[in-house]
Amino acid sequence: MAATTITGTNVDIRLWTRPDTVEDQAMRQLQNIAALPWTFKHVAVMPDVHYGKGATVGSVIAMRDAVSPAAVGVDIGCGMSAVRTSLAANDLPAGLGKLRSKLEAVVPVGFGAHKGTAFTDRDAADWDVFWKAFENLTPVVKANSAKALQQMGTLGGGNHFIEICLDTSKRVWVMLHSGSRGIGNLLAQHHIEVARGLAHNAELPDRDLAVFLAGTPQMAAYRHDLYWAQEYARRNRAVMLRLICDVLRAEFEFIEFDEPISVHHNYVAEEVHFGEEVLVTRKGAIRAGRGDLGIIPGSMGTGSYVVRGLGNPDSFESASHGAGRRMSRTKARKRFTRQDLADQTRGVECRKDTGVVDEIPAAYKDIDQVLRDQDDLVEIVAKLKQVICIKG
């Protein structure tokens, strides 16, 4: 669909969804972002848009010589990875409970962590160089070195997941969603507080939108820690994917894997748009440059899409990061029951207890409508439906 333009104070807001579907809180956030003097060209709003801390989830914000750490979010580098296997649906066992248990045994979920390190020489040759850089992060996280090491290759909780899926050709895929775990959260919270205390942010309509400015030591410190955390998140997904694939290799002797797809959807990138060098923040959005492969997941009972970017310049070459919530976790817990969850995830081997009711499919927007709303941003490569879903 063509984007709808709403007039903003400094720049306009361009929405790839109907304005009446955006809750009032989120629209106020978008207007606050559009009023910032550093925001460039316009704010691009994805069809999975919903209210978030500081900046709206599902927003793409380009800035000249500035960046807002809250516009990235606290799960720096959160994103998706997926790989297609050589297995077909009929290669899977009739009952999937045992396979789910084996996968859960190798990837800690929730607050869980590995007893040591799950990282091996097979994951990357430059691990030592990457990990040594931990010493140069902001001193407030120094005591968390061991924890960060043990959380490498772990899922976390909330909306993070591991799935075994089938595409429309009945080929088996592995898909997962996770980010930079506790260490990314600590780094984000620290820099958000630093930004809130800077004098040039004193008069902002929302102090959570506080920015760092180019050429300052605070900006340099944030970008250093930010890029490290984004790399941690990428490696975290790669380690989990390797652990999962090792389980599948043990179960299916002749299995082969295609080249994995990995994308961030909470991150900052230095890019050129409309002829200018800008810092692009995607909070709940993926890069969708022409030919870029991406992953747009739905809820735990509805399925997901692998997509290819069309390079639309008006979206800053971006697309949505998922279906997007249509109600808060608190509201979902109050409205739905354990039986509702069981009904809506019928046919999926997954948790069906009250601890994950807030992730029920009805708490999310219609993933098929979300794809239709951005048909000028991406084209569909594969539609996937989960048969196993592991939540934290």
N, C-alpha and C positions, 0 to 999 in steps of 0.2 A: 504494500500500500504506500501511497505518497505520504510524507510526513505532514503533520499539522503544525503550523507555526503560531506560537503565542508570544505576544510582545512582552519583553522584559525590560528592566531599568537600564542596564548597560548593554546587554546582548539579548537576542531572542531565544526562545526555547522551542526546539523542534522535536515533536513527539511522534514515534512510530506506534501509536495507539490512540484510541479515542480519548480526548481530554476528560470526559465524564467518567472514565474508568479509573482515573488517578485519584486516590484519596486526598482529602484536603491537606493533611499534614505533609504529604509528599509534594504536593503542588507548591506549598509555602516554601519548602526546602529548595525546590527548583528555582523559584523566584529569587530566593536569597543567593543562590549560586550565580544566577544570571546578573545580579546586581554587583558582584565583585568587580573591582576595577581591573583585575588581572585576567578575567575570563575572556577567551579569544573567540571571536566569530559568532558562536551560538553554543548552547548546551544541547547535546544530542541525548534523547531519552528513548530507551529501548522499551519494547512492548511488555517486558516482565517487570516494569518499574514498580517500586513500592518504598514506603518510608524506611529510612535507615538513620543511624547515628551520624549527625553532621550532614553528610551528603546522602542523597537518595540512592538506594540500590537500583541498578539499571540505568546509571547515568554515565555519560562520557564527557569529560571536562578537559578542554585544552586551555593551557595558561601560558602567557608570556612571562618568562623570568620569575615564576612562582609555582609553588605546589602546596596543596593542602593535605596534610597527613590523614585527616579524618575522611577526606574524599577517597582515600585508598581503602580505609577500613582497618580493623585490628587483625584480621587474618591475612597478612601480607602474602601475596603470591598464591592465594587459594585458587584452585583450578581443577581441571579435568585431565585424565589420561584414559586412553582406550587402545585396544589392539584386537584385530581380527585374527582368529585362529583357523586352523584347517579342519577343525571338528564340525560335524553337522549335528543337528538336533538329535537324530537317532543314535548318535554316539554316546549321548549322556545317559546315565542310569535312570530307571523309571522313578525311583525315589531320590530326591536331591538333598535330603537331610544330612547324610554322611559327608557329602562333598562340602556342603556349607560348614559343617563342624571342622573339617580339615583346614578350610580357608581361615576360619576364625581362630584356629590354633596357631597360625603362623603370623597373623597381623593383629597386634593389640589394638583394641578399640576403646572409645570413651577416654577415661583418664589413664588407660593402660600404657605401658612402655616395655621395651625389650630389657632383659636383665643385663645385657651388655650392649654391643653394637651389632646391628643387623647388616651393616655396610660391609661389602666384600670387594675384592679386587675386580670382580666381574662388573661392578656397578659403575666404576670410573677410575681411570688411571691417575687423575689429579685430585683424589680425595684429600691427601695430606695438605696440599696447597690450600684447598678450600677450607678445611677445618682449622688450619693455623690462623686464618684470617679472623676467627672468633676472638682472638686476643685483642684485635683492634676495634671491636664493637664498643658502644658506649659502656662505661664502667658499671652502670647499674645492673647489667645482666651477667657480669662475670661469674657470680655464684651459681649460675644456671647452666654451666658448661656440661656437666655430667648428665643433667636431665635432658638437655637438647640433643646430646649424643644418643641417649637411650630412646628418645622419641623419634629419631630418624627411622622411617619405615613404619609409622603408626598412623591410624586413621583419624582419631579424635571422635567427637560426638556431633550433636546437632543434626544438620542436614548432610553431613559427610557420609559417604557410602562406598561399598564395593558391590559390584553386580556382575553376574554372568547373564548375558543377554543373547537373544536370537534376532537376526535381521530377517527381512522378508523372504530371503532365499534360504532361511533355516541354517545359516552359518552362525557359529558360536563366537561371541565377543566377550572380552573382559573390559570392564569400565570401572573407574573409581574417581572419587571426588574428595580432595583434601588439600591442606595448605601448609603453613609454616608452623603449625602447632603452638606450643606455649611460648617458644622463643620469639616468634613473630609477633604474638600478642603483646609481650613485654616491651619489645622495641617500639611497636606502634603506640602503646599507651604512654610511654616515656616521651616520645617526640610530639604527640598531640598536646601533652601538658606543657612542654617547652614552648610550642607555637602559641598556645593560649596566653602565655605570659608576655609576649612580645608587644612593644608599644604600638607598632603599626596596625595591630589587630584589635585595638581597644574599642573602636567604634563600629565593629562589624555587627550586622543584624543577628548573627548567630556565631558565638565565639567558637563553636565546634568547627567552623569553617576557617579557622585561623590558618595562615599560610606562612611558609618560609620564603624569603626572597633571595634571588640569585646574587651571588657574590658575598654572602654572609657565612660566617662559620656554622651557624645553625643549619642552613641549607646544606652545606657540605657534609655535616655530620649525619643529617637525615638521609641524604641520598646514598651515602656509604653504607649505612645500616640497612636501608631499604633494599638496595640491590643484592646485598648478602642474603637477606631474608627471602627475597624472591628466588634466589638460587637454591636456598635450603628447601623451599617448597617444591621446586622442580625435582630436586634429588629425592625428597621424601616420597613423591609419587613414583619415581623410577624404582626405588628400592621396594616399595609395596608391590609394584607390578612384577618385579622379578621374583619376589617371594610367592606371589599367586601363581605365576607361570611355572615355577618349580613344582608346586603342588600338582598342577595339571600335567606336567611332564611325567610325574610319578604315577599318575592315574591313567594316562593315555600315552602309550609308548611311542606312537608315531606322530604325535602332535607337532605342528609347526606354527610359527607366529609371523604375521606381517610386521611391517615397520610401525612402531607405536605412534600415536598422535598424543601430543601433550600441549595444553594451553592454559595460561593464567587467565583469571577473570577478575582479580582484585590486584591491580598493579599500576605502575607508572612506566612509561616508555618515552624516550626522546625521539620525536618524529617530525616530519615536514608535512604540513597541511596548508593548502591555499597559499603556497609559496613561502611560508614562514616556519622557522624552527620553533617548536613548542613542546611543552611537557604535557603529555596526554595521560590523564588518569581515567582508568576504566574500573569502576566499582560495580561489579555485577554486569560485566560486558566483556566480550572477547574481541580480539582483533579479527577483522574480516576483510583484509586486503584481497585483491583479485587473486584467486587460486589458493588462498590460505585455507587449510583444513581446520575445522573447529568442531566442538562438541556442545550441544545444547540439551541438557537433561530435563526430563519431566519429573514427576513425583515417583514414589516407590511402587506405584501400581499401574502407571500409565505408559511408560516407555520414554525413549530419548531419540535424538537425531544426531547423526554426523553430517556436517554441512561443509560447503565450500564458499568462501567469501566472493562477493561480486565487486568489492572495491569501491563502494559508494562513497564519494567524497563528503557528502552532507552528513554522514554519520561518523565522520573521521575514521572511515573504513572499519566500522565496528558492527557488532550484532549482540543480541541478548545472550545472557549466560545460562538461562534456564527458563522454566515456566514462570517463576516468581510467585511469591506468596500472595494470596488474596485475603488472608486473615492472619492475625498474630498467633503465636504459639499458645498464649494464654487463652485466647478465644477458642482456638481449636480444642484445647483440653476440656473446656467447659461445654462445648457443643457436641463433641463426638465421644463415642464409647469404644470399648475394646471390641465389641461385636461389629460396630461400624468399620473399624480398621480391618477386621477379618474379612468382612464382606467386600471391601474395596481392594483388598490385596489377594483375593481368591486366585489360586493358580501360581502364586509366587511363594517360593520357599524363603520365609523371612520371619522376623519377630512380629508377633501379633498381640503384644502386651500393652498395658497402659503407659509404659515408659516411652513409647514412640507414637502415641496417638497424635501428638502435635505435628507429626510428619505424614499424617493421613492424606491421601490424594486430594480429597475435597478441600484441603486447606490451601491448595495451589491453583493457579490459573490453568486454563485449558491449553496444554502444550501445542495442540494442533492449531488453535487460533493464534497463539504467539508466533508460530512459524508463518502463518498466512499474513500476519501484520508486518512481517519483515521480508516479504518475498523480493523486495528490491535491494536487500542487503546480503542475502545468502541463497544458495540453491541446495536442495537436499541431496545428499550422497547416499545415505542409508537411514532407514528407520529401524530402531531396536526396541525389543520388548524384553524386560528382565524376567528370568525364571528363578534366579537367586538374588536376594538383596540382603546385604549385611549392613546394619546400622550400629553406630556407637552407643 
